[in-house]
Amino acid sequence: MAYTTSDFTAGEKVTFVPDHANGDVFHEDCRHGTVYSCSNDKVFVRYLKNGMPAQAHDPGSLVKNEW
């Protein structure tokens, strides 16, 4: 499913799936995080294992989690 920014709200758990993972949410380069905020065209995600500022992603590269 292709998401848009309006599909996300702050606090949701998501997985970032890089292009080279070809949609495989279990690929070793996928990252789990939490939506921090959204703009018109980007979703900002904070990751569990880094203290860096939220990173911007295209909404189509994110998958919602149930965890």
C-alpha positions in Angstrom: 0.0 0.0 0.0 1.4 3.4 -0.9 0.9 5.9 1.9 0.7 9.7 1.9 1.7 12.0 4.7 -2.0 12.3 5.7 -1.9 8.6 6.6 0.5 9.2 9.5 0.2 10.7 12.9 2.8 11.5 15.5 3.6 8.5 17.8 2.8 5.8 15.2 5.4 3.0 15.0 6.8 2.6 11.5 9.5 0.7 9.5 11.6 2.5 6.9 12.2 0.2 3.9 15.0 1.5 1.7 14.6 1.2 -2.1 17.2 -1.5 -2.4 15.2 -3.7 0.0 12.5 -4.1 -2.7 9.7 -4.0 -0.2 11.2 -6.6 2.1 10.4 -5.3 5.6 12.8 -8.0 7.0 15.8 -6.7 5.1 18.7 -6.0 7.3 18.8 -2.3 6.3 15.2 -1.6 7.4 14.9 0.6 10.5 12.2 0.8 13.1 11.1 4.1 14.5 8.3 6.4 15.6 6.7 9.2 13.6 7.7 12.6 15.0 5.8 14.9 12.6 4.7 15.3 9.0 5.0 18.1 6.4 3.2 18.4 3.1 5.5 15.7 1.5 7.7 14.2 4.1 7.2 12.1 7.3 9.8 12.7 10.0 10.8 9.6 12.0 12.9 9.2 15.1 14.7 5.9 15.4 15.1 3.7 18.4 18.8 3.3 18.3 20.0 6.8 17.5 19.7 10.1 19.4 19.9 12.1 16.2 17.1 14.5 15.1 14.1 13.0 13.2 14.9 12.0 9.7 12.6 12.9 6.7 11.3 10.2 4.5 8.9 9.9 1.6 5.7 8.3 2.9 5.9 5.5 0.3 9.1 4.2 1.9 7.4 3.6 5.3 5.3 0.7 6.6 3.0 1.0 9.6 3.8 -1.4 12.4 1.5 -3.2 14.9 4.2 -3.5 17.6 
